[in-house]
Amino acid sequence: MGVEADHAETAPDADELVVTALSCSLVGQSQEVFLQPGSRAAELYGAERVEEDYFCSYGLSPQYRPAIEAAGLPVTGWEADGEARIVELPSHPFFIATLFCFQTRSRPDAPHPLASGLVEAAREQAPA
């Protein structure tokens, strides 16, 4: 990956498009996400597949997935065709990036598992 890495929405003519248009826009859709067993996301959800809401049309370019994973940022959630939906940084106390908007399914009396996980990780990192 070079210094010219960019996003197709803001720089469609860039040489290195790491973020590209999805094969199908997900704006306003819900979609099943398959979770890597043993990943932090799977542990937080307590499941290997979940349904999530989307408001996007761009995601990780499939051609960059091998390089990103080799650099230590594994894809731990994907949709039925294998397109990335979640990446995690295992060496970080809590780094989970999603393509979906998990907060739309979070409520004060029923927080989303990823929101609860973030709060718990922050609590664990707080000085005593």
C-alpha positions in Angstrom: 0.0 0.0 0.0 1.5 3.4 -1.0 1.1 6.9 0.3 -1.6 7.5 -2.2 -4.1 5.2 -0.5 -7.6 6.8 -0.7 -11.4 6.4 -0.6 -13.4 6.0 -3.8 -16.2 8.3 -2.6 -13.9 11.3 -2.0 -11.1 10.5 -4.6 -12.5 8.2 -7.2 -9.5 8.7 -9.5 -6.8 8.0 -6.9 -4.3 5.3 -7.8 -4.7 3.3 -4.6 -8.4 2.9 -3.7 -8.5 0.9 -0.4 -12.1 1.8 0.1 -14.3 1.2 -2.9 -18.0 1.0 -3.8 -19.6 -2.2 -2.5 -21.0 -4.7 -5.1 -24.4 -3.5 -3.9 -25.3 -0.4 -1.9 -26.5 -1.2 1.6 -28.1 2.1 2.4 -31.2 1.4 4.5 -30.8 -2.4 4.4 -30.3 -5.0 7.0 -27.9 -7.9 6.3 -26.6 -11.0 7.9 -23.0 -10.9 9.1 -21.0 -14.1 9.6 -18.6 -13.9 12.6 -15.2 -15.5 12.9 -15.5 -18.1 15.8 -13.2 -17.0 18.7 -13.1 -13.3 17.5 -13.9 -10.6 20.0 -17.0 -9.7 18.0 -18.3 -13.3 18.1 -17.6 -13.5 21.9 -19.5 -10.2 22.5 -22.5 -11.3 20.4 -22.4 -14.8 21.7 -23.2 -15.9 18.1 -21.6 -16.8 14.8 -24.0 -14.8 12.7 -26.1 -11.7 13.4 -28.3 -9.2 11.5 -27.2 -5.6 11.3 -28.3 -2.3 9.7 -26.4 -0.4 7.1 -26.2 3.1 5.7 -23.3 2.9 3.4 -22.2 2.2 -0.2 -18.5 1.8 0.3 -16.2 -0.8 2.0 -12.8 -2.4 2.0 -11.6 -3.2 -1.5 -11.3 -7.0 -1.7 -7.9 -6.7 -3.4 -6.5 -5.1 -0.2 -7.9 -7.6 2.2 -4.9 -10.0 2.1 -2.4 -7.1 2.8 -4.5 -5.7 5.6 -4.9 -9.1 7.3 -1.2 -9.8 6.9 -0.5 -6.5 8.6 -2.4 -7.7 11.7 -5.9 -6.3 11.1 -8.0 -9.4 10.4 -11.5 -9.4 8.9 -13.6 -11.1 11.6 -17.1 -10.4 10.1 -18.3 -10.8 6.5 -21.4 -11.0 4.5 -22.6 -14.0 2.4 -20.4 -13.2 -0.6 -17.3 -12.8 1.7 -17.1 -8.9 1.6 -15.6 -7.5 4.8 -18.0 -6.1 7.4 -15.9 -6.2 10.6 -12.1 -5.8 11.3 -10.4 -6.2 14.7 -7.0 -5.3 16.0 -6.3 -8.1 18.4 -3.3 -6.4 20.0 -5.5 -3.4 21.1 -7.7 -3.4 24.3 -10.8 -2.7 22.1 -10.5 -2.0 18.4 -13.5 -3.3 16.4 -14.4 -1.4 13.2 -17.7 -2.2 11.5 -19.2 -1.3 8.2 -22.7 -1.3 9.8 -24.1 1.1 12.3 -24.5 -1.1 15.4 -25.8 1.9 17.5 -29.1 1.8 15.6 -29.9 -1.4 17.4 -28.8 -0.2 20.8 -31.3 0.9 23.5 -30.8 2.2 27.0 -32.4 -0.9 28.4 -30.8 -3.2 25.9 -27.4 -1.9 24.8 -25.8 -3.4 21.7 -23.2 -6.1 22.5 -20.4 -4.1 20.8 -21.4 -0.9 22.7 -21.3 -2.9 26.0 -18.0 -4.4 25.0 -16.5 -0.9 24.4 -17.7 0.4 27.7 -16.3 -2.7 29.5 -12.9 -2.4 27.8 -12.7 1.3 28.7 -13.6 0.4 32.3 -10.8 -2.1 32.4 -8.3 0.4 31.0 -9.3 3.2 33.4 -6.8 4.0 36.1 -7.6 2.6 39.5 
